[in-house]
């Protein structure tokens, strides 16, 4: 089963990094449901700016950690 790591840009221009096994469902949750992350619920709408497909949950979580340690400028350089 593939997993994804992703970066969202919130309405206030902040960035959110996460991982999931169903990117479309998770993006919908971030924008429309109570089950979305609290951080994004109060900064809607959010837009998907970057995603990467990985082979396993552990690889996705490892990549998520790496992305979270990047500076804002480094994250922006991935998609701008």
N, CA, C and O atoms as a CHARMM CRD file, in Angstrom:
* protein
*
  320
    1    1 UNK  N      0.84400  -1.18300   0.00000 PROA 1      0.00000
    2    1 UNK  CA     0.00000   0.00000   0.00000 PROA 1      0.00000
    3    1 UNK  C      0.88500   1.24100   0.00000 PROA 1      0.00000
    4    1 UNK  O      1.79200   1.35100   0.82500 PROA 1      0.00000
    5    2 UNK  N      0.63800   2.16600  -0.90400 PROA 2      0.00000
    6    2 UNK  CA     1.44400   3.39000  -0.92600 PROA 2      0.00000
    7    2 UNK  C      1.03100   4.37100   0.17100 PROA 2      0.00000
    8    2 UNK  O     -0.12100   4.40000   0.60200 PROA 2      0.00000
    9    3 UNK  N      1.97400   5.14900   0.59800 PROA 3      0.00000
   10    3 UNK  CA     1.74600   6.22900   1.55200 PROA 3      0.00000
   11    3 UNK  C      2.26300   7.51000   0.92900 PROA 3      0.00000
   12    3 UNK  O      3.06600   7.48300  -0.00300 PROA 3      0.00000
   13    4 UNK  N      1.79800   8.62200   1.44900 PROA 4      0.00000
   14    4 UNK  CA     2.16200   9.92400   0.90700 PROA 4      0.00000
   15    4 UNK  C      2.61000  10.84300   2.03100 PROA 4      0.00000
   16    4 UNK  O      2.07200  10.80100   3.13800 PROA 4      0.00000
   17    5 UNK  N      3.58100  11.65400   1.73800 PROA 5      0.00000
   18    5 UNK  CA     3.95300  12.77400   2.58600 PROA 5      0.00000
   19    5 UNK  C      3.55400  14.01500   1.80300 PROA 5      0.00000
   20    5 UNK  O      3.67200  14.04100   0.57800 PROA 5      0.00000
   21    6 UNK  N      3.08500  15.03700   2.49700 PROA 6      0.00000
   22    6 UNK  CA     2.55400  16.20100   1.79100 PROA 6      0.00000
   23    6 UNK  C      2.79200  17.48700   2.56000 PROA 6      0.00000
   24    6 UNK  O      3.00700  17.48800   3.77200 PROA 6      0.00000
   25    7 UNK  N      2.74500  18.58300   1.81200 PROA 7      0.00000
   26    7 UNK  CA     2.81300  19.91600   2.40200 PROA 7      0.00000
   27    7 UNK  C      1.59000  20.68600   1.94100 PROA 7      0.00000
   28    7 UNK  O      1.29600  20.74900   0.74700 PROA 7      0.00000
   29    8 UNK  N      0.88000  21.26900   2.89500 PROA 8      0.00000
   30    8 UNK  CA    -0.27100  22.11400   2.61500 PROA 8      0.00000
   31    8 UNK  C      0.10000  23.55700   2.88200 PROA 8      0.00000
   32    8 UNK  O      0.89400  23.85400   3.77400 PROA 8      0.00000
   33    9 UNK  N     -0.48500  24.45300   2.09900 PROA 9      0.00000
   34    9 UNK  CA    -0.37100  25.87900   2.38900 PROA 9      0.00000
   35    9 UNK  C     -1.73200  26.34300   2.87200 PROA 9      0.00000
   36    9 UNK  O     -2.73700  26.17900   2.18100 PROA 9      0.00000
   37   10 UNK  N     -1.75900  26.91900   4.05300 PROA 10     0.00000
   38   10 UNK  CA    -3.00800  27.38000   4.66100 PROA 10     0.00000
   39   10 UNK  C     -3.35800  28.78300   4.16600 PROA 10     0.00000
   40   10 UNK  O     -2.54300  29.46800   3.54900 PROA 10     0.00000
   41   11 UNK  N     -4.58700  29.18400   4.45500 PROA 11     0.00000
   42   11 UNK  CA    -5.07600  30.50900   4.05900 PROA 11     0.00000
   43   11 UNK  C     -4.16000  31.62700   4.55000 PROA 11     0.00000
   44   11 UNK  O     -3.97000  32.62600   3.85600 PROA 11     0.00000
   45   12 UNK  N     -3.59300  31.46200   5.74400 PROA 12     0.00000
   46   12 UNK  CA    -2.71200  32.49000   6.30400 PROA 12     0.00000
   47   12 UNK  C     -1.26200  32.34900   5.83700 PROA 12     0.00000
   48   12 UNK  O     -0.36200  32.99000   6.38000 PROA 12     0.00000
   49   13 UNK  N     -1.04600  31.50600   4.82800 PROA 13     0.00000
   50   13 UNK  CA     0.26200  31.27700   4.18900 PROA 13     0.00000
   51   13 UNK  C      1.22500  30.45000   5.03700 PROA 13     0.00000
   52   13 UNK  O      2.39200  30.31500   4.66900 PROA 13     0.00000
   53   14 UNK  N      0.77500  29.89700   6.15400 PROA 14     0.00000
   54   14 UNK  CA     1.61600  28.97900   6.90100 PROA 14     0.00000
   55   14 UNK  C      1.61100  27.62600   6.19400 PROA 14     0.00000
   56   14 UNK  O      0.74100  27.34600   5.37000 PROA 14     0.00000
   57   15 UNK  N      2.59600  26.79300   6.52800 PROA 15     0.00000
   58   15 UNK  CA     2.74000  25.48200   5.89900 PROA 15     0.00000
   59   15 UNK  C      2.48800  24.38300   6.92100 PROA 15     0.00000
   60   15 UNK  O      2.83500  24.51500   8.09400 PROA 15     0.00000
   61   16 UNK  N      1.88000  23.29900   6.45900 PROA 16     0.00000
   62   16 UNK  CA     1.58300  22.13800   7.30200 PROA 16     0.00000
   63   16 UNK  C      2.12700  20.90400   6.59900 PROA 16     0.00000
   64   16 UNK  O      1.88200  20.70700   5.40900 PROA 16     0.00000
   65   17 UNK  N      2.85700  20.08200   7.32000 PROA 17     0.00000
   66   17 UNK  CA     3.42000  18.84000   6.77100 PROA 17     0.00000
   67   17 UNK  C      2.72700  17.65700   7.42400 PROA 17     0.00000
   68   17 UNK  O      2.54100  17.63400   8.64100 PROA 17     0.00000
   69   18 UNK  N      2.34600  16.67700   6.61800 PROA 18     0.00000
   70   18 UNK  CA     1.70400  15.48400   7.14000 PROA 18     0.00000
   71   18 UNK  C      1.96200  14.28000   6.26500 PROA 18     0.00000
   72   18 UNK  O      2.63200  14.37200   5.23600 PROA 18     0.00000
   73   19 UNK  N      1.41300  13.12500   6.69200 PROA 19     0.00000
   74   19 UNK  CA     1.51200  11.90400   5.90100 PROA 19     0.00000
   75   19 UNK  C      0.20600  11.13500   6.01400 PROA 19     0.00000
   76   19 UNK  O     -0.52800  11.27100   6.99300 PROA 19     0.00000
   77   20 UNK  N     -0.07400  10.32400   5.00000 PROA 20     0.00000
   78   20 UNK  CA    -1.33300   9.58500   4.93800 PROA 20     0.00000
   79   20 UNK  C     -1.22400   8.44800   3.93300 PROA 20     0.00000
   80   20 UNK  O     -0.28700   8.39600   3.13600 PROA 20     0.00000
   81   21 UNK  N     -2.19200   7.53900   3.98200 PROA 21     0.00000
   82   21 UNK  CA    -2.26300   6.49900   2.95300 PROA 21     0.00000
   83   21 UNK  C     -3.36400   6.79500   1.93100 PROA 21     0.00000
   84   21 UNK  O     -3.53500   6.04700   0.96900 PROA 21     0.00000
   85   22 UNK  N     -4.10700   7.88400   2.14000 PROA 22     0.00000
   86   22 UNK  CA    -5.16600   8.28300   1.19800 PROA 22     0.00000
   87   22 UNK  C     -5.14600   9.80600   1.09900 PROA 22     0.00000
   88   22 UNK  O     -5.79200  10.49800   1.88700 PROA 22     0.00000
   89   23 UNK  N     -4.41400  10.30700   0.14400 PROA 23     0.00000
   90   23 UNK  CA    -4.17600  11.75100   0.03900 PROA 23     0.00000
   91   23 UNK  C     -5.45300  12.53600  -0.23100 PROA 23     0.00000
   92   23 UNK  O     -5.67500  13.57500   0.39000 PROA 23     0.00000
   93   24 UNK  N     -6.29000  12.06300  -1.13900 PROA 24     0.00000
   94   24 UNK  CA    -7.52600  12.78400  -1.46100 PROA 24     0.00000
   95   24 UNK  C     -8.44400  12.87100  -0.24900 PROA 24     0.00000
   96   24 UNK  O     -9.01200  13.92600   0.03100 PROA 24     0.00000
   97   25 UNK  N     -8.58700  11.76100   0.46800 PROA 25     0.00000
   98   25 UNK  CA    -9.45000  11.73700   1.65700 PROA 25     0.00000
   99   25 UNK  C     -8.90500  12.66300   2.74300 PROA 25     0.00000
  100   25 UNK  O     -9.66400  13.37900   3.39700 PROA 25     0.00000
  101   26 UNK  N     -7.59600  12.64500   2.92800 PROA 26     0.00000
  102   26 UNK  CA    -6.99300  13.48500   3.96800 PROA 26     0.00000
  103   26 UNK  C     -7.10900  14.97100   3.63000 PROA 26     0.00000
  104   26 UNK  O     -7.36800  15.79200   4.51000 PROA 26     0.00000
  105   27 UNK  N     -6.91800  15.31100   2.36800 PROA 27     0.00000
  106   27 UNK  CA    -7.06800  16.70100   1.95500 PROA 27     0.00000
  107   27 UNK  C     -8.50100  17.17100   2.17300 PROA 27     0.00000
  108   27 UNK  O     -8.73100  18.29600   2.61700 PROA 27     0.00000
  109   28 UNK  N     -9.45600  16.31200   1.86200 PROA 28     0.00000
  110   28 UNK  CA   -10.85700  16.63600   2.10700 PROA 28     0.00000
  111   28 UNK  C    -11.09500  16.86000   3.60500 PROA 28     0.00000
  112   28 UNK  O    -11.78900  17.80000   3.99300 PROA 28     0.00000
  113   29 UNK  N    -10.52400  16.00400   4.43200 PROA 29     0.00000
  114   29 UNK  CA   -10.67800  16.15300   5.88800 PROA 29     0.00000
  115   29 UNK  C    -10.07700  17.47000   6.37200 PROA 29     0.00000
  116   29 UNK  O    -10.67800  18.15700   7.19800 PROA 29     0.00000
  117   30 UNK  N     -8.91200  17.82200   5.87100 PROA 30     0.00000
  118   30 UNK  CA    -8.28500  19.07900   6.27900 PROA 30     0.00000
  119   30 UNK  C     -9.16700  20.27700   5.92700 PROA 30     0.00000
  120   30 UNK  O     -9.20200  21.25600   6.67300 PROA 30     0.00000
  121   31 UNK  N     -9.86300  20.21300   4.82400 PROA 31     0.00000
  122   31 UNK  CA   -10.65600  21.35800   4.36700 PROA 31     0.00000
  123   31 UNK  C    -12.10700  21.35200   4.83100 PROA 31     0.00000
  124   31 UNK  O    -12.72300  22.41600   4.88800 PROA 31     0.00000
  125   32 UNK  N    -12.67500  20.19800   5.16500 PROA 32     0.00000
  126   32 UNK  CA   -14.12200  20.14800   5.37400 PROA 32     0.00000
  127   32 UNK  C    -14.60900  19.44600   6.64200 PROA 32     0.00000
  128   32 UNK  O    -15.74000  19.68200   7.06700 PROA 32     0.00000
  129   33 UNK  N    -13.80200  18.60300   7.24900 PROA 33     0.00000
  130   33 UNK  CA   -14.29300  17.77700   8.34900 PROA 33     0.00000
  131   33 UNK  C    -13.68100  18.14900   9.69500 PROA 33     0.00000
  132   33 UNK  O    -12.63400  18.79200   9.76300 PROA 33     0.00000
  133   34 UNK  N    -14.34400  17.73900  10.74100 PROA 34     0.00000
  134   34 UNK  CA   -13.80900  17.93400  12.08700 PROA 34     0.00000
  135   34 UNK  C    -12.60300  17.04400  12.34200 PROA 34     0.00000
  136   34 UNK  O    -11.81300  17.30900  13.24700 PROA 34     0.00000
  137   35 UNK  N    -12.46000  15.98300  11.54300 PROA 35     0.00000
  138   35 UNK  CA   -11.34900  15.05300  11.72800 PROA 35     0.00000
  139   35 UNK  C    -10.03200  15.56800  11.12800 PROA 35     0.00000
  140   35 UNK  O     -8.99500  14.91900  11.26600 PROA 35     0.00000
  141   36 UNK  N    -10.06900  16.71400  10.47400 PROA 36     0.00000
  142   36 UNK  CA    -8.83700  17.31800   9.98200 PROA 36     0.00000
  143   36 UNK  C     -8.00900  17.79600  11.15500 PROA 36     0.00000
  144   36 UNK  O     -8.53700  17.96000  12.25500 PROA 36     0.00000
  145   37 UNK  N     -6.74100  18.02000  10.95100 PROA 37     0.00000
  146   37 UNK  CA    -5.86500  18.49500  12.02900 PROA 37     0.00000
  147   37 UNK  C     -6.36700  19.83200  12.56300 PROA 37     0.00000
  148   37 UNK  O     -6.82200  20.67900  11.79500 PROA 37     0.00000
  149   38 UNK  N     -6.28500  20.01900  13.87100 PROA 38     0.00000
  150   38 UNK  CA    -6.73000  21.27500  14.48400 PROA 38     0.00000
  151   38 UNK  C     -6.01400  22.46500  13.84000 PROA 38     0.00000
  152   38 UNK  O     -6.62700  23.50300  13.59100 PROA 38     0.00000
  153   39 UNK  N     -4.73000  22.31000  13.57700 PROA 39     0.00000
  154   39 UNK  CA    -3.95000  23.39900  12.98400 PROA 39     0.00000
  155   39 UNK  C     -4.58400  23.88200  11.68700 PROA 39     0.00000
  156   39 UNK  O     -4.70800  25.08700  11.46800 PROA 39     0.00000
  157   40 UNK  N     -4.98100  22.96100  10.83500 PROA 40     0.00000
  158   40 UNK  CA    -5.54700  23.36500   9.54700 PROA 40     0.00000
  159   40 UNK  C     -7.01300  23.76300   9.65500 PROA 40     0.00000
  160   40 UNK  O     -7.49500  24.56400   8.85300 PROA 40     0.00000
  161   41 UNK  N     -7.72800  23.21700  10.63300 PROA 41     0.00000
  162   41 UNK  CA    -9.15300  23.56700  10.78700 PROA 41     0.00000
  163   41 UNK  C     -9.35200  25.05300  11.01400 PROA 41     0.00000
  164   41 UNK  O    -10.34700  25.62400  10.56700 PROA 41     0.00000
  165   42 UNK  N     -8.41400  25.68500  11.70700 PROA 42     0.00000
  166   42 UNK  CA    -8.56500  27.10800  12.00200 PROA 42     0.00000
  167   42 UNK  C     -7.85900  27.99200  10.97400 PROA 42     0.00000
  168   42 UNK  O     -7.79200  29.21100  11.13200 PROA 42     0.00000
  169   43 UNK  N     -7.33300  27.36200   9.91600 PROA 43     0.00000
  170   43 UNK  CA    -6.61800  28.10400   8.86700 PROA 43     0.00000
  171   43 UNK  C     -7.10800  27.73100   7.47100 PROA 43     0.00000
  172   43 UNK  O     -6.35600  27.81000   6.49900 PROA 43     0.00000
  173   44 UNK  N     -8.35600  27.33200   7.37900 PROA 44     0.00000
  174   44 UNK  CA    -8.93300  26.92900   6.09200 PROA 44     0.00000
  175   44 UNK  C     -9.20100  28.12000   5.20900 PROA 44     0.00000
  176   44 UNK  O     -9.40700  29.22700   5.70700 PROA 44     0.00000
  177   45 UNK  N     -9.20200  27.91600   3.90300 PROA 45     0.00000
  178   45 UNK  CA    -8.93000  26.65900   3.20200 PROA 45     0.00000
  179   45 UNK  C     -7.43900  26.38900   3.10100 PROA 45     0.00000
  180   45 UNK  O     -6.61300  27.29200   3.23600 PROA 45     0.00000
  181   46 UNK  N     -7.11700  25.12600   2.86000 PROA 46     0.00000
  182   46 UNK  CA    -5.73100  24.73700   2.63400 PROA 46     0.00000
  183   46 UNK  C     -5.60100  24.21800   1.20800 PROA 46     0.00000
  184   46 UNK  O     -6.55800  23.71100   0.62400 PROA 46     0.00000
  185   47 UNK  N     -4.39900  24.35600   0.66300 PROA 47     0.00000
  186   47 UNK  CA    -4.13200  23.86900  -0.68800 PROA 47     0.00000
  187   47 UNK  C     -2.93500  22.93000  -0.66200 PROA 47     0.00000
  188   47 UNK  O     -1.93600  23.20800   0.00100 PROA 47     0.00000
  189   48 UNK  N     -3.03600  21.83100  -1.37800 PROA 48     0.00000
  190   48 UNK  CA    -1.93200  20.90600  -1.50600 PROA 48     0.00000
  191   48 UNK  C     -0.85800  21.54900  -2.37300 PROA 48     0.00000
  192   48 UNK  O     -1.12900  21.95100  -3.50500 PROA 48     0.00000
  193   49 UNK  N      0.34900  21.64600  -1.85200 PROA 49     0.00000
  194   49 UNK  CA     1.45600  22.27100  -2.59200 PROA 49     0.00000
  195   49 UNK  C      2.53700  21.27100  -2.98700 PROA 49     0.00000
  196   49 UNK  O      3.26700  21.49400  -3.95200 PROA 49     0.00000
  197   50 UNK  N      2.64100  20.17000  -2.24300 PROA 50     0.00000
  198   50 UNK  CA     3.68800  19.19200  -2.52000 PROA 50     0.00000
  199   50 UNK  C      3.22100  17.84300  -2.00400 PROA 50     0.00000
  200   50 UNK  O      2.60200  17.76000  -0.94300 PROA 50     0.00000
  201   51 UNK  N      3.51300  16.78800  -2.74700 PROA 51     0.00000
  202   51 UNK  CA     3.28300  15.43300  -2.25200 PROA 51     0.00000
  203   51 UNK  C      4.29700  14.49400  -2.86700 PROA 51     0.00000
  204   51 UNK  O      4.79300  14.72100  -3.97000 PROA 51     0.00000
  205   52 UNK  N      4.59000  13.44700  -2.14200 PROA 52     0.00000
  206   52 UNK  CA     5.51600  12.42900  -2.61800 PROA 52     0.00000
  207   52 UNK  C      4.98100  11.07000  -2.20100 PROA 52     0.00000
  208   52 UNK  O      4.63900  10.85900  -1.03700 PROA 52     0.00000
  209   53 UNK  N      4.91000  10.15800  -3.14700 PROA 53     0.00000
  210   53 UNK  CA     4.43100   8.80000  -2.91000 PROA 53     0.00000
  211   53 UNK  C      5.59500   7.93900  -2.43300 PROA 53     0.00000
  212   53 UNK  O      6.67500   7.94800  -3.02200 PROA 53     0.00000
  213   54 UNK  N      5.35300   7.18900  -1.34700 PROA 54     0.00000
  214   54 UNK  CA     6.37900   6.32200  -0.78000 PROA 54     0.00000
  215   54 UNK  C      5.81500   4.91600  -0.59900 PROA 54     0.00000
  216   54 UNK  O      4.59900   4.72500  -0.58800 PROA 54     0.00000
  217   55 UNK  N      6.70000   3.93800  -0.45900 PROA 55     0.00000
  218   55 UNK  CA     6.28400   2.53500  -0.44900 PROA 55     0.00000
  219   55 UNK  C      5.73700   2.04300   0.88200 PROA 55     0.00000
  220   55 UNK  O      5.01000   1.05000   0.91500 PROA 55     0.00000
  221   56 UNK  N      6.06900   2.70800   1.97300 PROA 56     0.00000
  222   56 UNK  CA     5.64400   2.19600   3.28400 PROA 56     0.00000
  223   56 UNK  C      5.35000   3.32600   4.26000 PROA 56     0.00000
  224   56 UNK  O      5.75400   4.47200   4.06000 PROA 56     0.00000
  225   57 UNK  N      4.63900   2.97100   5.31400 PROA 57     0.00000
  226   57 UNK  CA     4.30700   3.91100   6.37800 PROA 57     0.00000
  227   57 UNK  C      5.58400   4.44200   7.02800 PROA 57     0.00000
  228   57 UNK  O      5.69900   5.64000   7.28800 PROA 57     0.00000
  229   58 UNK  N      6.53800   3.55300   7.28800 PROA 58     0.00000
  230   58 UNK  CA     7.76500   3.99300   7.96600 PROA 58     0.00000
  231   58 UNK  C      8.56400   4.97900   7.10800 PROA 58     0.00000
  232   58 UNK  O      9.13700   5.93600   7.62800 PROA 58     0.00000
  233   59 UNK  N      8.60000   4.74400   5.80300 PROA 59     0.00000
  234   59 UNK  CA     9.29600   5.69700   4.92400 PROA 59     0.00000
  235   59 UNK  C      8.57500   7.03900   4.87800 PROA 59     0.00000
  236   59 UNK  O      9.21200   8.09200   4.84300 PROA 59     0.00000
  237   60 UNK  N      7.24600   6.99800   4.87800 PROA 60     0.00000
  238   60 UNK  CA     6.47300   8.24200   4.86100 PROA 60     0.00000
  239   60 UNK  C      6.70000   9.04000   6.14400 PROA 60     0.00000
  240   60 UNK  O      6.87400  10.25800   6.09700 PROA 60     0.00000
  241   61 UNK  N      6.69800   8.36400   7.27300 PROA 61     0.00000
  242   61 UNK  CA     6.91600   9.05500   8.54500 PROA 61     0.00000
  243   61 UNK  C      8.34100   9.60800   8.63400 PROA 61     0.00000
  244   61 UNK  O      8.55400  10.69400   9.17400 PROA 61     0.00000
  245   62 UNK  N      9.30000   8.87200   8.11300 PROA 62     0.00000
  246   62 UNK  CA    10.68500   9.35100   8.10700 PROA 62     0.00000
  247   62 UNK  C     10.79600  10.60700   7.24200 PROA 62     0.00000
  248   62 UNK  O     11.41100  11.59200   7.65000 PROA 62     0.00000
  249   63 UNK  N     10.20800  10.57100   6.06100 PROA 63     0.00000
  250   63 UNK  CA    10.24000  11.72400   5.16000 PROA 63     0.00000
  251   63 UNK  C      9.49700  12.90900   5.77700 PROA 63     0.00000
  252   63 UNK  O      9.93100  14.05300   5.64000 PROA 63     0.00000
  253   64 UNK  N      8.37800  12.63900   6.45600 PROA 64     0.00000
  254   64 UNK  CA     7.62900  13.71000   7.13100 PROA 64     0.00000
  255   64 UNK  C      8.51800  14.41200   8.14300 PROA 64     0.00000
  256   64 UNK  O      8.53300  15.64100   8.21400 PROA 64     0.00000
  257   65 UNK  N      9.25200  13.64400   8.92100 PROA 65     0.00000
  258   65 UNK  CA    10.17500  14.23800   9.89400 PROA 65     0.00000
  259   65 UNK  C     11.24200  15.08400   9.23200 PROA 65     0.00000
  260   65 UNK  O     11.58500  16.16000   9.72100 PROA 65     0.00000
  261   66 UNK  N     11.76800  14.59400   8.11500 PROA 66     0.00000
  262   66 UNK  CA    12.78000  15.35800   7.37800 PROA 66     0.00000
  263   66 UNK  C     12.20400  16.67700   6.87200 PROA 66     0.00000
  264   66 UNK  O     12.84700  17.72200   6.97600 PROA 66     0.00000
  265   67 UNK  N     11.00100  16.62500   6.32900 PROA 67     0.00000
  266   67 UNK  CA    10.37000  17.85200   5.81800 PROA 67     0.00000
  267   67 UNK  C     10.07600  18.83700   6.93400 PROA 67     0.00000
  268   67 UNK  O     10.23000  20.04500   6.75400 PROA 67     0.00000
  269   68 UNK  N      9.65500  18.33600   8.07600 PROA 68     0.00000
  270   68 UNK  CA     9.34000  19.22400   9.19700 PROA 68     0.00000
  271   68 UNK  C     10.57800  19.95300   9.70700 PROA 68     0.00000
  272   68 UNK  O     10.47000  21.04700  10.26100 PROA 68     0.00000
  273   69 UNK  N     11.74400  19.35700   9.52400 PROA 69     0.00000
  274   69 UNK  CA    12.98800  19.99500   9.98000 PROA 69     0.00000
  275   69 UNK  C     13.52100  21.02900   8.99400 PROA 69     0.00000
  276   69 UNK  O     14.43100  21.78700   9.32800 PROA 69     0.00000
  277   70 UNK  N     12.97200  21.06900   7.79300 PROA 70     0.00000
  278   70 UNK  CA    13.39800  22.06800   6.81500 PROA 70     0.00000
  279   70 UNK  C     12.94400  23.46000   7.22900 PROA 70     0.00000
  280   70 UNK  O     11.94400  23.61300   7.93100 PROA 70     0.00000
  281   71 UNK  N     13.67200  24.45600   6.79700 PROA 71     0.00000
  282   71 UNK  CA    13.23300  25.82900   7.01800 PROA 71     0.00000
  283   71 UNK  C     12.05000  26.11800   6.09000 PROA 71     0.00000
  284   71 UNK  O     11.78500  25.36700   5.15100 PROA 71     0.00000
  285   72 UNK  N     11.36300  27.18900   6.36000 PROA 72     0.00000
  286   72 UNK  CA    10.25700  27.58700   5.49300 PROA 72     0.00000
  287   72 UNK  C     10.74100  27.78600   4.05200 PROA 72     0.00000
  288   72 UNK  O     10.09100  27.33800   3.10700 PROA 72     0.00000
  289   73 UNK  N     11.86500  28.44900   3.89300 PROA 73     0.00000
  290   73 UNK  CA    12.40700  28.69600   2.55400 PROA 73     0.00000
  291   73 UNK  C     12.71300  27.38800   1.83600 PROA 73     0.00000
  292   73 UNK  O     12.45100  27.26400   0.64000 PROA 73     0.00000
  293   74 UNK  N     13.25900  26.42000   2.54600 PROA 74     0.00000
  294   74 UNK  CA    13.56800  25.12400   1.93700 PROA 74     0.00000
  295   74 UNK  C     12.28700  24.39300   1.52200 PROA 74     0.00000
  296   74 UNK  O     12.24200  23.76500   0.46400 PROA 74     0.00000
  297   75 UNK  N     11.25400  24.47500   2.35300 PROA 75     0.00000
  298   75 UNK  CA     9.96700  23.85800   1.98800 PROA 75     0.00000
  299   75 UNK  C      9.37400  24.53600   0.75600 PROA 75     0.00000
  300   75 UNK  O      8.89200  23.86900  -0.16000 PROA 75     0.00000
  301   76 UNK  N      9.41200  25.84800   0.74200 PROA 76     0.00000
  302   76 UNK  CA     8.86600  26.58200  -0.40600 PROA 76     0.00000
  303   76 UNK  C      9.61400  26.22100  -1.68700 PROA 76     0.00000
  304   76 UNK  O      9.00700  26.16600  -2.75700 PROA 76     0.00000
  305   77 UNK  N     10.90000  25.97900  -1.59600 PROA 77     0.00000
  306   77 UNK  CA    11.68300  25.66100  -2.79200 PROA 77     0.00000
  307   77 UNK  C     11.27000  24.31700  -3.40700 PROA 77     0.00000
  308   77 UNK  O     11.58100  24.05000  -4.56800 PROA 77     0.00000
  309   78 UNK  N     10.59000  23.49000  -2.65700 PROA 78     0.00000
  310   78 UNK  CA    10.11300  22.21400  -3.19500 PROA 78     0.00000
  311   78 UNK  C      8.96900  22.38200  -4.17900 PROA 78     0.00000
  312   78 UNK  O      8.74800  21.52000  -5.03000 PROA 78     0.00000
  313   79 UNK  N      8.23600  23.49200  -4.06900 PROA 79     0.00000
  314   79 UNK  CA     7.06700  23.65600  -4.94000 PROA 79     0.00000
  315   79 UNK  C      6.94300  25.01200  -5.59600 PROA 79     0.00000
  316   79 UNK  O      5.94900  25.24800  -6.28300 PROA 79     0.00000
  317   80 UNK  N      7.85800  25.88800  -5.43500 PROA 80     0.00000
  318   80 UNK  CA     7.79000  27.19300  -6.10400 PROA 80     0.00000
  319   80 UNK  C      8.94100  27.40300  -7.03600 PROA 80     0.00000
  320   80 UNK  O      9.03400  28.45000  -7.67700 PROA 80     0.00000
